[in-house]
């Protein structure tokens, strides 16, 4: 499964597409024949194809076929696959519906971060193909900036100075987004192979009986022995352990941020 990269289209053209709704009022005054399609419909269709069959299915040809138009017609709405990918990513980022300025939000700053965490993980769960899109060069659209503003405002409310608030917001986004992407990647692998991770590990159970050396790995052995009796540590399923590790890591990250406020 190949990783695709956002941010590959021409800058000016991509920005105009991402921020089209901000200029929609002016566009409605323009004269000319009414378009057959709406760009939102094109993006919705591409997202639906990716949700159902993976990111590779959201090709220009497949999207055009699903809409019942020719591929060349589709290019009059979205000039390239790179720009379509940016539109898809930013649309699902905006699905999180994070509160904007003046809108109701959880009163506690940790709960505000928790909302970002929950919404981000749910977003990746709905759209696991996001795990196959690198956003090192992100689509700089409303979805991305809404999340950025939300986390920054949360850190400002904690009382952090601007520079430190920026670092804290970036640290939270890096941790949460990376973990959510890993969870989506996990789901993709189980879906594509038809085998759960627990089943995969069970097949390799001979490792512990025939290859594992307790003298070479004494700390791992101590952890196993400590948790074997109560179902913790290595005793739980892979999903449970991953979720517990995620929560532990996020809590400690927030403890560190709070200590600098």
N, C-alpha and C positions, 0 to 999 in steps of 0.2 A: 504494500500500500504506500504510494508515493505521497510525500509531503508537498503541499502547495504553499505558496508564499503570497501574502497580501502586500499591497503597496507597490505593485509592479506597473501600474498604468501611468500615463502622462499626468503630471501633477495637477495642472490647471483643469483639465477635462474631468479628472476623477473627483476633485473637490466640488466642481459644479454639479456633478451627479449626486454626490453624497449630501450636499446641502441644498438640493433642488427645492425642497418644501419651503425653505426660507425665502426663495425667490419666486414661489408659485404665483403670488398675486400679480407680479409683473408679467409672468408668462401667460396668464389667462387673458391679458389684454392684447396679446399678439394676434394678428390676423392669420388666417390660413385654414386649411382643411383640418377638421378635428381628427386627431390620431386614432387609429384603429385600436391600439392597446394603450394601457397605462403602464408606466415604468414599474409601479408598485406591483402590478400583476405579474410582470416578468420576474421580478425578484422573488415574489411569493412562490411562483412555480419552480424556480431554481432551488429554493430552500426546501420545498416539498420533495423534489427529486433527490436531493442530497440526504434528507432525513430517511427516505425510504430505501435508497440503493447505494448511498455513499457519495462522497464529494465528486468522484470521477463521473458520476451520472449526470451532474449538473453542467454538461457541456452545452455550448451554444446550439448545436444541432438537436440535442435531446430536448432542450427547453423550447426551441422553436416548434418541434414536432408536438410536444405536449400542448402548446398553445394553438396549434393548427395554422401556423404561418410558415413561410419560407425562412431559411436561415438568414438570407440577406436582408429580409425585412426586420429580423430581430436586431441586426447590426445598426439599424437606424435609431434604435432605442438605447442600446448598450454597445458602444463601439468595439469592445474587446472582452475576452474572457477574464482578463485581469481586473477590469473595472467591475464586471459582474460579480467576481469573487469579493471585492471590497464592499459592494452593496449588500451582498448576502451576509457577510460577517457583521457589518455595522447594524444591519436590521435586527439580527438576533441579539446583539449586545444591547440594543435599545429595549428589547423585550423584558429586561429585568425590572423596568419600571421603578427605578430608584428615585426616592423623593428629591425634587429640585428645591431651589430657594423658596422659602415661604410655605412649603408643603409639609404636612404632618409627617413626622418620623419618630422612631423610638426615642424616648427621653435619654436613656443611658448610652454613652458613647460606645461601650462594648456591644450593646444590643444593636447599635447602628452598623458596626462592623459585622456582627452576626447576620444582619439582613443582607449585607453585600455578599457574605459567604454563602448563605442559603440560596439567594437568587442566582449567583454565578454557578454554583454546582447544579442547580435545577436546569439552568440554561444549557449547560454541557450535556446533561442527561437527555434533554429533549433533542439536542442537535449534536450527537457524538462525532459527527464529521468535523466539528471544530477542532478536535484533537489532531486532525490531519492538515491543519492550516497554521503555518508559522506567521505570527504577527509581530515579528521583530521590527518590520516596517509596517506599522498598523494603518488601517483605514481611518483617517482623521475626520470622522463624521460625528453626528449627534450622539450615537450610541457610545462611542469611546469617550467623548468629552463629558457626557452625563455621569459616567462612572468616576471619571477623574475629579469632577467637581464635587461629587458626593463624598468621596473619601477625603479629599482635601478639607472640605467644610467640617467633617467629623473630627479631623485632627486639629483644626483651628479651634473648635469648640472645647477641645481638651486643654487648650491653653498653650499649645506648642508654638514657638516662633515660626515664621513662614518657611525658612530653609529646613528646619527640622520636621515641620509638618509635611513638607514635600517628600522628604526621605521616608518618613513613616508611612505615608500613603502609598508610595512606590513599593515599600517592603511588603505591605499587606497585599497589594494587588499581585505582586510577584508570587507570593506564597499561595494565595487562594487560587489564582488563575492556573498556576502550574499544577497544583493538586487536583483541581477540577478537570484539567485536561488529562491528567493521568488516570482519573476515574473513567473518563470517557474512552480513553484508549483501552482500558481494561474491558469495558463493555464491548467495544468493537472486536477485540480478540475473541472473547467468548462467543459473540454472535457469528463471527466468520468461521471459527473452528467447530462450533457446536459442542464445546467442552468447557465446563466450569473450571476456574482456577483451582478449586479444591480437588476436583477430579484429576487435574494435571499433576498436582503435588502428590496425590495418593498413588498414582502410577509410578512415582519415583521414590516410593517408600523404602526401597532397598538401600538407598543412600545411608539411612540411619543404622541399618543392621550390618551392612557389609563394608562401607567405606568411611563412615564418620569416625574420627579418632578423638576421643574425649580428652586425651592429653594434649593434642595439638590445638583444640578449640575449647579450652576450659571455661571461658566466659560464656560462650554459647551454651555449654552444658549446664552451667549454673543457672542461667535464665530458664532453660527448659525444665530443670529440676524444681525450680521455684514455682513455676506455673503449672506443672503437670497435674498437680492435685486439685486445683480450683478452676481449671479451664481458662486461665489467663495466659499471657505471654504467647507462646507458640500454639497453645491448645485451641484457641478460637479459629474460626474460619478466616480466610484471607480478607474478605470484605470487612468483617468485624474488626480485625486487627488494624487494617488500613484506616478505617473510620476513627478508631480510638487514637491512632498515632496522629492523624490530622487534627483532631480536637486538641490533643496535648500540645502539638506544635503551635497552633494558633493561639492558645491560651498563654503559652510562654512568650510568644512574640508580643502579645498585647501587654503582658506584665512588664516586659522590657521597655516598651513605649511609655507606659504609665510612669515608670520609674524616672524617666527623663523630663516629665512634664513639670 
